[in-house]
Structure formats: C-alpha cells, structure tokens
Amino acid sequence: MSKRSALAGFKVNFENFLFVLPAVAIFAVFYIYPFYEIFNLSLHEWNGISLTKQFIGFDNFRELFQDAVWWFSMKNALYITFIALTFQNVLAFALAMACDREIRLKGFYRMIFFIPPVLSEIVVGLIWSWILNAGQQGGEPIGLLNFALDRFGFPNLVHNWLSDPKTALTCIAVVHSWKGFGWGFVIFLAGFQTIDRQLYEAAKVDGAGFWDSFWNVTIPMMLPVIMVVIILTILGSMQAFVLILSMVGQGLVYHTEVPVTRILFAMTGSSRFGYACTMGVTFGGILIVVSYFLNLMSKRMKQA
C-alpha cells in the first residue's frame, strides 16, 4: 500500500469518526460518566449532604443481597411485567391485527387506542385511584367501581382494592397494562403493514384457513416485531414507578413496593445515598443482562 493511499484511507476514517463523535460525546457525558459516579458512590456510605463520604467497599452489595424487602420488590416488578407481557401485549396484538383489516372507522380506533400512552402517568394514576377508592360518604362508597358494584346489587364485592395485599398489585399491573398497551399496538400495527398481502393470497390458494395463515404466515413474519415489543415491555414494566406512586400515594406499603420505589426510599427516607446507588447499579445490571439475552434470542430467531 502506497503512502498516498494510506493517507487517503486515514482521512476517510477520520471523517467518519467526526460524524459519530457528537453521539459518542453525548453518550460518554450522560451515560458512561454518571454510571461511573453512581458505582463509585455505591462503594461509600453517604447521607447526601455531608462533604465527606465513608468508603466501605462492597458492604452495601453484601447487605443488598440479604435485603428481603429489595428482593420482594423485584418479585413485584416481575409480576407487573408478567401481566404486561400477557394481558397488555395480547390485547395490543389482537387490536392491531383487527385495525390492519378493512373495517369501518379503523382510523378512529387507531386514534382511540393510542390515547392512554400519551396521557400523563400522574393524571392516569390519580384517576384510577379515585375509581378504585374504598372510602365512603354518607354511608355510600365514593370510588366509582365500588359505587357501581353497590348500585348493581353486588355490595359484597365492595372492596379496598389498593390496600388489600391480595388485589393491590394486580390492580396496579392492570392499570399499567391499560396505560401502555397503545405503544405495543402502534408497533404491532406497523409490523402488520409490512407483511406482503400476496403471502396470504398464496396461503388461501393452497387451502389454508384463518388459523393456518395465522400460525404459518403472520407469526413468522411478525416474530422480530414481537421480540422488540417484548424487550420494550420488560424494560418499561420493570421500571414502573410514577403510576404506582400516584395510585398508592407516598404512604407506599410493603406489598406495592417495586425496585425504583425502594431506591427512592433509601434516598429520601433513610438518607442512604450510597445504598440507593448500590440498588441502582444492581438493578441496571439485571436489566442489561436481560436485554442482552433477549436481543441474542431475537438475532437467533431471525437467522433460523
């Protein structure tokens, strides 16, 4: 290779590097450096105010692995994620498939189904908290759900939905799924519109019915889109936070704890910023590992 060609190659590589340099700089400043600082704080005991920090090594991590409340909050987050992966995504998939067909007012339905995701989580949480309210005024239930149950002859079903450990987390999970199914709906609908209609016509010519076409055409073609929605659902549901606070309030109880609320409590309730950073690093590491394996699984499915 001549000196001139080597110089030209270096120039091209340098120009390409300049194009990606702003993105690399932003990623380094807003992601890599904060993560380094958080990890550094996780090795210290700090109340968030004093100028001095006490280095304690990995004591916070050892304490975290023995923290029963933290792992219970992880269990709660997994339960919310499970409801979202099933109820939310199945609903989004079915509605997207229906709106992809030639039905009347399908444009109107698309708009309606996408309203919940664009609403404020705080507003949604407060409205649903009012709907599920178990209070009484003048001997009658205040909450819309309990009021309806009482008026339609089911007073025995009137319940304290957000305080009972048996129903609180399920109510939160259902509201979270209702709030977020619109994102999956839009992604699924976009995926349906990329499927070549000639595939369905060819399957119909071969004598395939609806279910045969669904399992042999729709699912294989939609598999990459389904994996993307699954990854986004897991990441979003595991980090559910604002909706829970707005529904339950700041008097958060044990059975509605999730990882992010535990991190918040460690910072504001017990002023243990180092321990909160330990939770954040551990939680972030878990999500990174889960995302990596799901992404790996998606790539393998595409190659199959």
Phi and psi in degrees as GROMACS dihedral restraints (atoms count N, CA, C in turn):
[ dihedral_restraints ]
;  ai    aj    ak    al  type     phi  dphi    fc
    3     4     5     6     1   -75.2    20    10
    4     5     6     7     1   162.7    20    10
    6     7     8     9     1   -64.3    20    10
    7     8     9    10     1   -35.7    20    10
    9    10    11    12     1   -67.3    20    10
   10    11    12    13     1   -43.5    20    10
   12    13    14    15     1   -67.5    20    10
   13    14    15    16     1   -36.3    20    10
   15    16    17    18     1   -64.2    20    10
   16    17    18    19     1   -39.9    20    10
   18    19    20    21     1   -66.0    20    10
   19    20    21    22     1   -38.7    20    10
   21    22    23    24     1   -65.9    20    10
   22    23    24    25     1   -40.1    20    10
   24    25    26    27     1   -64.3    20    10
   25    26    27    28     1   -40.8    20    10
   27    28    29    30     1   -63.4    20    10
   28    29    30    31     1   -39.0    20    10
   30    31    32    33     1   -63.8    20    10
   31    32    33    34     1   -42.5    20    10
   33    34    35    36     1   -64.0    20    10
   34    35    36    37     1   -45.0    20    10
   36    37    38    39     1   -63.8    20    10
   37    38    39    40     1   -38.2    20    10
   39    40    41    42     1   -67.2    20    10
   40    41    42    43     1   -39.5    20    10
   42    43    44    45     1   -64.8    20    10
   43    44    45    46     1   -41.8    20    10
   45    46    47    48     1   -62.6    20    10
   46    47    48    49     1   -39.8    20    10
   48    49    50    51     1   -63.8    20    10
   49    50    51    52     1   -36.9    20    10
   51    52    53    54     1   -64.0    20    10
   52    53    54    55     1   -32.4    20    10
   54    55    56    57     1   -67.3    20    10
   55    56    57    58     1   -38.4    20    10
   57    58    59    60     1   -91.1    20    10
   58    59    60    61     1    -9.4    20    10
   60    61    62    63     1   -57.9    20    10
   61    62    63    64     1   -44.0    20    10
   63    64    65    66     1   -59.1    20    10
   64    65    66    67     1   -41.9    20    10
   66    67    68    69     1   -65.7    20    10
   67    68    69    70     1   -41.6    20    10
   69    70    71    72     1   -63.4    20    10
   70    71    72    73     1   -41.7    20    10
   72    73    74    75     1   -63.2    20    10
   73    74    75    76     1   -44.8    20    10
   75    76    77    78     1   -62.7    20    10
   76    77    78    79     1   -43.6    20    10
   78    79    80    81     1   -62.8    20    10
   79    80    81    82     1   -40.9    20    10
   81    82    83    84     1   -67.3    20    10
   82    83    84    85     1   -42.6    20    10
   84    85    86    87     1   -73.1    20    10
   85    86    87    88     1   -41.1    20    10
   87    88    89    90     1   -99.7    20    10
   88    89    90    91     1    -8.1    20    10
   90    91    92    93     1  -125.1    20    10
   91    92    93    94     1   -58.0    20    10
   93    94    95    96     1   -67.2    20    10
   94    95    96    97     1   -50.4    20    10
   96    97    98    99     1   -63.3    20    10
   97    98    99   100     1   -45.8    20    10
   99   100   101   102     1   -60.2    20    10
  100   101   102   103     1   -38.7    20    10
  102   103   104   105     1   -63.5    20    10
  103   104   105   106     1   -40.0    20    10
  105   106   107   108     1   -62.0    20    10
  106   107   108   109     1   -43.6    20    10
  108   109   110   111     1   -66.2    20    10
  109   110   111   112     1   -39.7    20    10
  111   112   113   114     1   -65.4    20    10
  112   113   114   115     1   -42.8    20    10
  114   115   116   117     1   -63.4    20    10
  115   116   117   118     1   -39.6    20    10
  117   118   119   120     1   -63.0    20    10
  118   119   120   121     1   -42.2    20    10
  120   121   122   123     1   -66.3    20    10
  121   122   123   124     1   -30.7    20    10
  123   124   125   126     1   -65.3    20    10
  124   125   126   127     1   -16.9    20    10
  126   127   128   129     1   -92.7    20    10
  127   128   129   130     1     6.5    20    10
  129   130   131   132     1  -126.7    20    10
  130   131   132   133     1   159.0    20    10
  132   133   134   135     1  -102.1    20    10
  133   134   135   136     1   119.0    20    10
  135   136   137   138     1  -147.6    20    10
  136   137   138   139     1   137.5    20    10
  138   139   140   141     1   -92.2    20    10
  139   140   141   142     1     1.6    20    10
  141   142   143   144     1    87.1    20    10
  142   143   144   145     1    -5.6    20    10
  144   145   146   147     1  -120.7    20    10
  145   146   147   148     1   -49.1    20    10
  147   148   149   150     1   -64.8    20    10
  148   149   150   151     1   153.7    20    10
  150   151   152   153     1   -79.2    20    10
  151   152   153   154     1   -19.4    20    10
  153   154   155   156     1  -102.6    20    10
  154   155   156   157     1   143.8    20    10
  156   157   158   159     1  -121.1    20    10
  157   158   159   160     1   137.2    20    10
  159   160   161   162     1   -93.3    20    10
  160   161   162   163     1   118.6    20    10
  162   163   164   165     1   -75.1    20    10
  163   164   165   166     1   124.3    20    10
  165   166   167   168     1  -125.7    20    10
  166   167   168   169     1     7.5    20    10
  168   169   170   171     1    67.9    20    10
  169   170   171   172     1  -132.4    20    10
  171   172   173   174     1   -97.9    20    10
  172   173   174   175     1    22.3    20    10
  174   175   176   177     1   -62.5    20    10
  175   176   177   178     1   -38.1    20    10
  177   178   179   180     1   -62.2    20    10
  178   179   180   181     1   -39.6    20    10
  180   181   182   183     1   -67.3    20    10
  181   182   183   184     1   -39.6    20    10
  183   184   185   186     1   -64.6    20    10
  184   185   186   187     1   -38.6    20    10
  186   187   188   189     1   -67.0    20    10
  187   188   189   190     1   -39.2    20    10
  189   190   191   192     1   -63.1    20    10
  190   191   192   193     1   -41.8    20    10
  192   193   194   195     1   -67.1    20    10
  193   194   195   196     1   -15.1    20    10
  195   196   197   198     1  -105.2    20    10
  196   197   198   199     1     4.4    20    10
  198   199   200   201     1   -84.3    20    10
  199   200   201   202     1   103.9    20    10
  201   202   203   204     1   -65.6    20    10
  202   203   204   205     1   -35.7    20    10
  204   205   206   207     1   -66.3    20    10
  205   206   207   208     1   -38.7    20    10
  207   208   209   210     1   -61.3    20    10
  208   209   210   211     1   -46.8    20    10
  210   211   212   213     1   -71.0    20    10
  211   212   213   214     1   -28.5    20    10
  213   214   215   216     1   -68.1    20    10
  214   215   216   217     1   -37.3    20    10
  216   217   218   219     1   -65.3    20    10
  217   218   219   220     1   -34.8    20    10
  219   220   221   222     1   -64.2    20    10
  220   221   222   223     1   -40.2    20    10
  222   223   224   225     1   -61.8    20    10
  223   224   225   226     1   -42.6    20    10
  225   226   227   228     1   -62.0    20    10
  226   227   228   229     1   -41.8    20    10
  228   229   230   231     1   -64.0    20    10
  229   230   231   232     1   -38.4    20    10
  231   232   233   234     1   -65.5    20    10
  232   233   234   235     1   -36.4    20    10
  234   235   236   237     1   -65.6    20    10
  235   236   237   238     1   -45.4    20    10
  237   238   239   240     1   -60.6    20    10
  238   239   240   241     1   -40.5    20    10
  240   241   242   243     1   -65.2    20    10
  241   242   243   244     1   -39.8    20    10
  243   244   245   246     1   -62.1    20    10
  244   245   246   247     1   -44.6    20    10
  246   247   248   249     1   -62.3    20    10
  247   248   249   250     1   -40.3    20    10
  249   250   251   252     1   -66.2    20    10
  250   251   252   253     1   -40.8    20    10
  252   253   254   255     1   -66.6    20    10
  253   254   255   256     1   -29.8    20    10
  255   256   257   258     1   -95.7    20    10
  256   257   258   259     1   -72.5    20    10
  258   259   260   261     1   -60.5    20    10
  259   260   261   262     1   -51.6    20    10
  261   262   263   264     1   -63.7    20    10
  262   263   264   265     1   -50.7    20    10
  264   265   266   267     1   -74.9    20    10
  265   266   267   268     1   -33.7    20    10
  267   268   269   270     1   -65.2    20    10
  268   269   270   271     1   -42.2    20    10
  270   271   272   273     1   -63.3    20    10
  271   272   273   274     1   -44.9    20    10
  273   274   275   276     1   -63.1    20    10
  274   275   276   277     1   -41.8    20    10
  276   277   278   279     1   -64.4    20    10
  277   278   279   280     1   -45.4    20    10
  279   280   281   282     1   -64.9    20    10
  280   281   282   283     1   -43.1    20    10
  282   283   284   285     1   -69.2    20    10
  283   284   285   286     1   -36.8    20    10
  285   286   287   288     1   -65.3    20    10
  286   287   288   289     1   -41.0    20    10
  288   289   290   291     1   -65.1    20    10
  289   290   291   292     1   -36.9    20    10
  291   292   293   294     1   -68.2    20    10
  292   293   294   295     1   -42.0    20    10
  294   295   296   297     1   -74.8    20    10
  295   296   297   298     1   -16.3    20    10
  297   298   299   300     1   -76.2    20    10
  298   299   300   301     1   -19.8    20    10
  300   301   302   303     1   -84.6    20    10
  301   302   303   304     1   167.6    20    10
  303   304   305   306     1   -81.1    20    10
  304   305   306   307     1    88.0    20    10
  306   307   308   309     1  -120.3    20    10
  307   308   309   310     1   158.5    20    10
  309   310   311   312     1   -70.0    20    10
  310   311   312   313     1   142.4    20    10
  312   313   314   315     1    60.6    20    10
  313   314   315   316     1    28.8    20    10
  315   316   317   318     1   -66.4    20    10
  316   317   318   319     1   -29.4    20    10
  318   319   320   321     1   -65.2    20    10
  319   320   321   322     1   -38.4    20    10
  321   322   323   324     1   -65.8    20    10
  322   323   324   325     1   -42.5    20    10
  324   325   326   327     1   -62.5    20    10
  325   326   327   328     1   -40.7    20    10
  327   328   329   330     1   -59.6    20    10
  328   329   330   331     1   -40.0    20    10
  330   331   332   333     1   -68.4    20    10
  331   332   333   334     1   -44.2    20    10
  333   334   335   336     1   -62.9    20    10
  334   335   336   337     1   -44.6    20    10
  336   337   338   339     1   -67.7    20    10
  337   338   339   340     1   -21.5    20    10
  339   340   341   342     1   -95.3    20    10
  340   341   342   343     1     1.4    20    10
  342   343   344   345     1   -67.8    20    10
  343   344   345   346     1   -48.0    20    10
  345   346   347   348     1   -53.5    20    10
  346   347   348   349     1   -44.4    20    10
  348   349   350   351     1   -63.7    20    10
  349   350   351   352     1   -28.2    20    10
  351   352   353   354     1   -87.6    20    10
  352   353   354   355     1    -5.5    20    10
  354   355   356   357     1   -77.0    20    10
  355   356   357   358     1   152.4    20    10
  357   358   359   360     1   -65.4    20    10
  358   359   360   361     1   135.3    20    10
  360   361   362   363     1   -63.2    20    10
  361   362   363   364     1   -35.6    20    10
  363   364   365   366     1   -65.1    20    10
  364   365   366   367     1   -44.7    20    10
  366   367   368   369     1   -63.0    20    10
  367   368   369   370     1   -45.9    20    10
  369   370   371   372     1   -60.5    20    10
  370   371   372   373     1   -44.9    20    10
  372   373   374   375     1   -62.2    20    10
  373   374   375   376     1   -42.3    20    10
  375   376   377   378     1   -66.6    20    10
  376   377   378   379     1   -39.1    20    10
  378   379   380   381     1   -65.3    20    10
  379   380   381   382     1   -45.5    20    10
  381   382   383   384     1   -69.7    20    10
  382   383   384   385     1   -30.1    20    10
  384   385   386   387     1   -63.7    20    10
  385   386   387   388     1   -39.1    20    10
  387   388   389   390     1   -67.7    20    10
  388   389   390   391     1   -40.3    20    10
  390   391   392   393     1   -61.8    20    10
  391   392   393   394     1   -40.6    20    10
  393   394   395   396     1   -93.1    20    10
  394   395   396   397     1     8.3    20    10
  396   397   398   399     1   -59.8    20    10
  397   398   399   400     1   137.3    20    10
  399   400   401   402     1  -105.4    20    10
  400   401   402   403     1     7.0    20    10
  402   403   404   405     1   -71.6    20    10
  403   404   405   406     1   169.6    20    10
  405   406   407   408     1  -131.3    20    10
  406   407   408   409     1   150.7    20    10
  408   409   410   411     1  -141.5    20    10
  409   410   411   412     1   119.6    20    10
  411   412   413   414     1    65.4    20    10
  412   413   414   415     1    29.9    20    10
  414   415   416   417     1    82.8    20    10
  415   416   417   418     1    -1.5    20    10
  417   418   419   420     1  -115.9    20    10
  418   419   420   421     1   147.9    20    10
  420   421   422   423     1   -62.9    20    10
  421   422   423   424     1   142.9    20    10
  423   424   425   426     1   -86.8    20    10
  424   425   426   427     1   -44.7    20    10
  426   427   428   429     1   -57.8    20    10
  427   428   429   430     1   141.2    20    10
  429   430   431   432     1   -61.7    20    10
  430   431   432   433     1   -42.4    20    10
  432   433   434   435     1   -65.1    20    10
  433   434   435   436     1   -48.9    20    10
  435   436   437   438     1   -66.5    20    10
  436   437   438   439     1   -34.7    20    10
  438   439   440   441     1   -62.8    20    10
  439   440   441   442     1   -43.7    20    10
  441   442   443   444     1   -65.9    20    10
  442   443   444   445     1   -42.6    20    10
  444   445   446   447     1   -61.8    20    10
  445   446   447   448     1   -40.3    20    10
  447   448   449   450     1   -68.3    20    10
  448   449   450   451     1   -42.1    20    10
  450   451   452   453     1   -71.2    20    10
  451   452   453   454     1   -31.6    20    10
  453   454   455   456     1   -90.5    20    10
  454   455   456   457     1    13.7    20    10
  456   457   458   459     1    88.7    20    10
  457   458   459   460     1    24.0    20    10
  459   460   461   462     1  -124.6    20    10
  460   461   462   463     1    56.6    20    10
  462   463   464   465     1   -64.8    20    10
  463   464   465   466     1   -23.8    20    10
  465   466   467   468     1   -69.5    20    10
  466   467   468   469     1   -16.9    20    10
  468   469   470   471     1   -92.1    20    10
  469   470   471   472     1    -6.6    20    10
  471   472   473   474     1   -60.7    20    10
  472   473   474   475     1   129.4    20    10
  474   475   476   477     1  -147.1    20    10
  475   476   477   478     1   155.8    20    10
  477   478   479   480     1   -90.1    20    10
  478   479   480   481     1    81.3    20    10
  480   481   482   483     1   -63.4    20    10
  481   482   483   484     1   -38.1    20    10
  483   484   485   486     1   -94.6    20    10
  484   485   486   487     1    -0.4    20    10
  486   487   488   489     1  -109.6    20    10
  487   488   489   490     1   -22.5    20    10
  489   490   491   492     1   -77.6    20    10
  490   491   492   493     1   124.3    20    10
  492   493   494   495     1   -58.7    20    10
  493   494   495   496     1   -22.8    20    10
  495   496   497   498     1   -78.6    20    10
  496   497   498   499     1   -23.8    20    10
  498   499   500   501     1  -120.9    20    10
  499   500   501   502     1   -20.1    20    10
  501   502   503   504     1   -60.1    20    10
  502   503   504   505     1   -51.0    20    10
  504   505   506   507     1   -67.6    20    10
  505   506   507   508     1   -35.8    20    10
  507   508   509   510     1   -65.2    20    10
  508   509   510   511     1   -41.2    20    10
  510   511   512   513     1   -60.9    20    10
  511   512   513   514     1   -44.7    20    10
  513   514   515   516     1   -62.4    20    10
  514   515   516   517     1   -43.0    20    10
  516   517   518   519     1   -64.2    20    10
  517   518   519   520     1   -39.9    20    10
  519   520   521   522     1   -67.6    20    10
  520   521   522   523     1   -43.5    20    10
  522   523   524   525     1   -64.3    20    10
  523   524   525   526     1   -41.1    20    10
  525   526   527   528     1   -60.2    20    10
  526   527   528   529     1   -41.6    20    10
  528   529   530   531     1   -67.3    20    10
  529   530   531   532     1   -41.8    20    10
  531   532   533   534     1   -61.7    20    10
  532   533   534   535     1   -40.5    20    10
  534   535   536   537     1   -67.1    20    10
  535   536   537   538     1   -34.3    20    10
  537   538   539   540     1  -105.2    20    10
  538   539   540   541     1    -3.2    20    10
  540   541   542   543     1   -67.3    20    10
  541   542   543   544     1   -21.4    20    10
  543   544   545   546     1   -63.6    20    10
  544   545   546   547     1   -33.8    20    10
  546   547   548   549     1   -64.9    20    10
  547   548   549   550     1   -45.7    20    10
  549   550   551   552     1   -63.0    20    10
  550   551   552   553     1   -36.9    20    10
  552   553   554   555     1   -59.3    20    10
  553   554   555   556     1   -46.9    20    10
  555   556   557   558     1   -64.4    20    10
  556   557   558   559     1   -43.1    20    10
  558   559   560   561     1   -67.2    20    10
  559   560   561   562     1   -43.7    20    10
  561   562   563   564     1   -62.7    20    10
  562   563   564   565     1   -41.9    20    10
  564   565   566   567     1   -62.5    20    10
  565   566   567   568     1   -41.9    20    10
  567   568   569   570     1   -62.6    20    10
  568   569   570   571     1   -38.6    20    10
  570   571   572   573     1   -65.8    20    10
  571   572   573   574     1   -41.1    20    10
  573   574   575   576     1   -61.4    20    10
  574   575   576   577     1   -37.2    20    10
  576   577   578   579     1   -73.4    20    10
  577   578   579   580     1   -11.6    20    10
  579   580   581   582     1   -89.5    20    10
  580   581   582   583     1    -9.9    20    10
  582   583   584   585     1   -76.2    20    10
  583   584   585   586     1   127.9    20    10
  585   586   587   588     1   -67.8    20    10
  586   587   588   589     1   122.5    20    10
  588   589   590   591     1   -64.0    20    10
  589   590   591   592     1   -21.7    20    10
  591   592   593   594     1   -65.3    20    10
  592   593   594   595     1   -25.1    20    10
  594   595   596   597     1   -64.2    20    10
  595   596   597   598     1   -41.3    20    10
  597   598   599   600     1   -68.4    20    10
  598   599   600   601     1   -38.4    20    10
  600   601   602   603     1   -65.2    20    10
  601   602   603   604     1   -39.9    20    10
  603   604   605   606     1   -66.4    20    10
  604   605   606   607     1   -39.8    20    10
  606   607   608   609     1   -65.3    20    10
  607   608   609   610     1   -37.0    20    10
  609   610   611   612     1   -67.6    20    10
  610   611   612   613     1   -38.8    20    10
  612   613   614   615     1   -62.0    20    10
  613   614   615   616     1   -36.4    20    10
  615   616   617   618     1   -76.9    20    10
  616   617   618   619     1     0.6    20    10
  618   619   620   621     1    91.8    20    10
  619   620   621   622     1    12.8    20    10
  621   622   623   624     1   -76.3    20    10
  622   623   624   625     1   136.2    20    10
  624   625   626   627     1   -86.7    20    10
  625   626   627   628     1  -168.4    20    10
  627   628   629   630     1   -61.7    20    10
  628   629   630   631     1   -48.9    20    10
  630   631   632   633     1   -68.9    20    10
  631   632   633   634     1   -35.4    20    10
  633   634   635   636     1   -62.4    20    10
  634   635   636   637     1   -44.5    20    10
  636   637   638   639     1   -65.7    20    10
  637   638   639   640     1   -36.6    20    10
  639   640   641   642     1   -63.9    20    10
  640   641   642   643     1   -47.2    20    10
  642   643   644   645     1   -79.2    20    10
  643   644   645   646     1   -28.0    20    10
  645   646   647   648     1  -103.0    20    10
  646   647   648   649     1   -15.1    20    10
  648   649   650   651     1  -119.4    20    10
  649   650   651   652     1   -57.6    20    10
  651   652   653   654     1   -63.2    20    10
  652   653   654   655     1   -53.8    20    10
  654   655   656   657     1   -62.0    20    10
  655   656   657   658     1   -49.3    20    10
  657   658   659   660     1   -59.8    20    10
  658   659   660   661     1   -38.8    20    10
  660   661   662   663     1   -73.0    20    10
  661   662   663   664     1   -28.3    20    10
  663   664   665   666     1   -92.5    20    10
  664   665   666   667     1    -4.0    20    10
  666   667   668   669     1   -56.4    20    10
  667   668   669   670     1   -45.3    20    10
  669   670   671   672     1   -60.8    20    10
  670   671   672   673     1   -39.0    20    10
  672   673   674   675     1   -66.7    20    10
  673   674   675   676     1   -40.7    20    10
  675   676   677   678     1   -60.6    20    10
  676   677   678   679     1   -41.6    20    10
  678   679   680   681     1   -65.1    20    10
  679   680   681   682     1   -39.0    20    10
  681   682   683   684     1   -62.4    20    10
  682   683   684   685     1   -44.9    20    10
  684   685   686   687     1   -64.4    20    10
  685   686   687   688     1   -39.5    20    10
  687   688   689   690     1   -61.7    20    10
  688   689   690   691     1   -45.5    20    10
  690   691   692   693     1   -61.9    20    10
  691   692   693   694     1   -46.9    20    10
  693   694   695   696     1   -65.1    20    10
  694   695   696   697     1   -36.3    20    10
  696   697   698   699     1   -66.1    20    10
  697   698   699   700     1   -44.6    20    10
  699   700   701   702     1   -62.7    20    10
  700   701   702   703     1   -47.5    20    10
  702   703   704   705     1   -63.9    20    10
  703   704   705   706     1   -41.8    20    10
  705   706   707   708     1   -70.8    20    10
  706   707   708   709     1   -40.9    20    10
  708   709   710   711     1   -73.7    20    10
  709   710   711   712     1   -36.9    20    10
  711   712   713   714     1   -65.2    20    10
  712   713   714   715     1   -25.2    20    10
  714   715   716   717     1  -101.3    20    10
  715   716   717   718     1    14.8    20    10
  717   718   719   720     1   -57.1    20    10
  718   719   720   721     1   134.7    20    10
  720   721   722   723     1  -154.0    20    10
  721   722   723   724     1   -59.7    20    10
  723   724   725   726     1   -63.2    20    10
  724   725   726   727     1   -43.1    20    10
  726   727   728   729     1   -61.6    20    10
  727   728   729   730     1   -40.2    20    10
  729   730   731   732     1   -66.8    20    10
  730   731   732   733     1   -44.4    20    10
  732   733   734   735     1   -62.3    20    10
  733   734   735   736     1   -41.3    20    10
  735   736   737   738     1   -72.3    20    10
  736   737   738   739     1   -25.7    20    10
  738   739   740   741     1   -82.9    20    10
  739   740   741   742     1   -44.0    20    10
  741   742   743   744     1   -93.3    20    10
  742   743   744   745     1   -28.4    20    10
  744   745   746   747     1    92.0    20    10
  745   746   747   748     1   179.2    20    10
  747   748   749   750     1   -72.3    20    10
  748   749   750   751     1   -17.5    20    10
  750   751   752   753     1   -81.7    20    10
  751   752   753   754     1    53.7    20    10
  753   754   755   756     1   -60.4    20    10
  754   755   756   757     1   134.3    20    10
  756   757   758   759     1  -104.2    20    10
  757   758   759   760     1   166.5    20    10
  759   760   761   762     1   -55.5    20    10
  760   761   762   763     1   -44.5    20    10
  762   763   764   765     1   -76.3    20    10
  763   764   765   766     1    -3.1    20    10
  765   766   767   768     1  -116.0    20    10
  766   767   768   769     1    12.2    20    10
  768   769   770   771     1   -70.1    20    10
  769   770   771   772     1   139.6    20    10
  771   772   773   774     1  -130.9    20    10
  772   773   774   775     1   165.5    20    10
  774   775   776   777     1   -52.9    20    10
  775   776   777   778     1   -42.0    20    10
  777   778   779   780     1   -68.2    20    10
  778   779   780   781     1   -35.2    20    10
  780   781   782   783     1   -69.9    20    10
  781   782   783   784     1   -32.4    20    10
  783   784   785   786     1   -65.5    20    10
  784   785   786   787     1   -40.1    20    10
  786   787   788   789     1   -63.6    20    10
  787   788   789   790     1   -43.3    20    10
  789   790   791   792     1   -62.1    20    10
  790   791   792   793     1   -42.7    20    10
  792   793   794   795     1   -65.2    20    10
  793   794   795   796     1   -38.7    20    10
  795   796   797   798     1   -62.4    20    10
  796   797   798   799     1   -31.6    20    10
  798   799   800   801     1   -82.5    20    10
  799   800   801   802     1   -46.7    20    10
  801   802   803   804     1   -96.2    20    10
  802   803   804   805     1   -29.6    20    10
  804   805   806   807     1   -86.5    20    10
  805   806   807   808     1   -46.3    20    10
  807   808   809   810     1  -111.9    20    10
  808   809   810   811     1     0.3    20    10
  810   811   812   813     1    53.9    20    10
  811   812   813   814     1    42.6    20    10
  813   814   815   816     1  -112.4    20    10
  814   815   816   817     1    81.1    20    10
  816   817   818   819     1   -68.8    20    10
  817   818   819   820     1   -34.6    20    10
  819   820   821   822     1   -63.9    20    10
  820   821   822   823     1   -42.8    20    10
  822   823   824   825     1   -67.8    20    10
  823   824   825   826     1   -37.1    20    10
  825   826   827   828     1   -62.2    20    10
  826   827   828   829     1   -41.0    20    10
  828   829   830   831     1   -65.0    20    10
  829   830   831   832     1   -35.3    20    10
  831   832   833   834     1   -61.4    20    10
  832   833   834   835     1   -44.3    20    10
  834   835   836   837     1   -60.8    20    10
  835   836   837   838     1   -43.9    20    10
  837   838   839   840     1   -63.5    20    10
  838   839   840   841     1   -43.0    20    10
  840   841   842   843     1   -64.5    20    10
  841   842   843   844     1   -45.2    20    10
  843   844   845   846     1   -63.4    20    10
  844   845   846   847     1   -46.1    20    10
  846   847   848   849     1   -63.5    20    10
  847   848   849   850     1   -43.5    20    10
  849   850   851   852     1   -62.6    20    10
  850   851   852   853     1   -40.4    20    10
  852   853   854   855     1   -62.7    20    10
  853   854   855   856     1   -40.9    20    10
  855   856   857   858     1   -62.1    20    10
  856   857   858   859     1   -44.4    20    10
  858   859   860   861     1   -65.9    20    10
  859   860   861   862     1   -37.1    20    10
  861   862   863   864     1   -64.4    20    10
  862   863   864   865     1   -43.7    20    10
  864   865   866   867     1   -64.5    20    10
  865   866   867   868     1   -44.6    20    10
  867   868   869   870     1   -61.8    20    10
  868   869   870   871     1   -44.7    20    10
  870   871   872   873     1   -62.1    20    10
  871   872   873   874     1   -40.0    20    10
  873   874   875   876     1   -62.6    20    10
  874   875   876   877     1   -47.6    20    10
  876   877   878   879     1   -68.9    20    10
  877   878   879   880     1   -35.7    20    10
  879   880   881   882     1   -67.4    20    10
  880   881   882   883     1   -39.4    20    10
  882   883   884   885     1   -65.4    20    10
  883   884   885   886     1   -40.1    20    10
  885   886   887   888     1   -63.3    20    10
  886   887   888   889     1   -41.6    20    10
  888   889   890   891     1   -64.4    20    10
  889   890   891   892     1   -39.4    20    10
  891   892   893   894     1   -62.5    20    10
  892   893   894   895     1   -43.3    20    10
  894   895   896   897     1   -63.9    20    10
  895   896   897   898     1   -39.5    20    10
  897   898   899   900     1   -66.6    20    10
  898   899   900   901     1   -37.1    20    10
  900   901   902   903     1   -65.7    20    10
  901   902   903   904     1   -36.5    20    10
  903   904   905   906     1   -67.1    20    10
  904   905   906   907     1   -34.0    20    10
  906   907   908   909     1   -79.0    20    10
  907   908   909   910     1   -21.4    20    10
